[in-house]
Amino acid sequence: MRILLDKFSKAFGAVSVIEDMTLEIGDGEMLALLGPSGCGKSTTLFAICGIHKVSGGRILFGDRDVTSLPPQERNVGVVFQSYALYPHMTVRENIAFPLRIAGKSSVEVARQVDEMAQLVHIEPLLDRRPAELSGGQQQRVALARALVRRPHVLLLDEPLANLDAKLRLEMRSEIRRIQLETGITAVLVTHDQVEAMSMCDRIAIMDAGRIVQIATPTEMYNDPHTAFVAGFLGNPPIAFLRGVVSGDAIVVPQSDVRLPKPNGARNLAEGTRVSVGIRPENFGPAGDVPVRGRISFVETQGRENLYDLMLADGSVLRSIQPVRSDIAVGDEVEWSVASDRIFMFDDKGERI
Amino acid sequence: MNGHQKSWPIILVITILSAPLVLAYAYLFVDTITNSPPGSVVPHEFTLEHWSFLWQTRPGRLSIWRVTLNSLLFATTSAALVVVVSSMAGYVLSRLNVPGRSFFLAGVMLLHAFPAITLIVAIFIVLQMVGLYNSLIGVILVKAAIDMPLGIWLMKGFYDTVPWEIEMAGIQDGASRFTVWRKLVLPQVRPGIFALALFAFLLAWGEFILPQVLAPSGNAQVLSVYLASLIADDNNFDMALFKSVGLFYIAPVLVLFFVFQNYLMNIYGGGTKG
């Protein structure tokens, strides 16, 4: 079902967390609300499910205005960060709880619980209690309980935060599989850009209560609108250089780096300060603009190595390259930047 | 066995210190089933006559079974009242954003610290005015009211440990706030409810001043008052009878402790994370 936040605002007392936010989530779409802690992404989620009352604006499910409906009547499935399973009930009772509240017959309840258990692959665990399950299994139960009522929308509040790295990888694809199989509209709240990029159709990146950019993961990675977005997406993260417009080039002071002006920067005045974002994969042995520096840090990642290159002015560029053993910390090297892949931002962080 | 060698002086000291207590308890029991010659502490005959109060009601007194029933009624009813009110009030104070919440919290704390016995005259007058003086209902209400601040505070503490998400999950699952409380939250605080019930029962079972002042005679007499009346009775002073009734009085308390101590230790299993 299509979800629309129409000029939604939320304030706690005098503190305004979100102001006039408009966000549309398409039917069957999985959208990530991505941002640092305190950016208002969880607040948005809790407003959609009805735990928080909105201070202004409307929330629509389909064409229905649910702004003033209590959570019980919204039919929203929520998976909480801590899963919030009912510890005194078995898995079966946990999943059946929403159906029992709805007053379904026990035959119907049993049928739907089995169906859900099958979907999330927990059939053998139905008679256990939550304390007897692993984190990943609890997560599956929480998903089943959230989905059993066939909600209009599924909300996931940092669902992978409590899992170890390997389980996180597994549950990432599992959640996506279940979402695609059920065709449910879903909103994922996360501060982990990898989760957002790998699981979702679109990402809404938030900062200080505003949506900074909303796009597909690929679009957002290749075309960030602000320095904040560029800095948030990508692992290892993008590196920024401070530059000044000088003639038809951008010069990094106290160094010999001269980057060609990108098209958008044609009419920038001489001496304008800009910041240049260079992703680690666009800096290395291949490229067109040479940069000299000293290796300040090497991080082994197995298949690849991450090198930190300190420039003459003290700023640091990152480069990710296939493992090589000819370079060590302290070496002087000259690598190159692929100048057609760099991003330029003005001093407010807006893309040029 | 170095540890044992080091600890024997401590054990000796503890043994000496507690010996009088153990001896006193032993004699409390021995004296109820034996007779000793005057001036001696060594019993010379076995007898059940001191327990005859169980089947013989003395003139001018209530039957011991009637008094026991009163005590039982008094303790269970006031414990039930305390549990029911505390489990609800504790939840409201812990979770709901009611107006005057901090005022009520402070009030409950103050009432708990307040020496309720200083109100006894006022309570006496109130009970007399509403016609509950010398009735079991009157003492039950007063006792429950006095124990309630502790119960509310205790239950609030238990509710505070229940994860907020469990309630939110229940609400999202379509349950009303009351259903969430009854079906999801209440089971999480079961150890608290049980402990409070036992605690309030024992408090009421051992209560003496309130029934003594507010229901001293007539059909509302409870065991503690009955026991006290035995000493107060100068005409038929019977130390052995007093001990027997005393033993009879503490027996349920001992039984409760022995039966439920493991239950109380056994913290109810469960959690939100694996």
Interface residues (C-beta under 8 A of the other chain):
Chain A: C49 I51 P71 Q72 N75 V76 G77 V78 F80 Q81 S82 Y83 A84 L85 Y86 P87 H88 F97 P98 I101 A102 R129 P130 A131 L133 S134 G135 Q137 Q138 R145 A146 R149 N162
Chain B: P163 E165 I166 M168 A169 G170 I171 Q172 D173 G174 A175 S176 T179 K183 L184 P187 Q188 R190 Y268 G269 G270 G271 T272 K273 G274
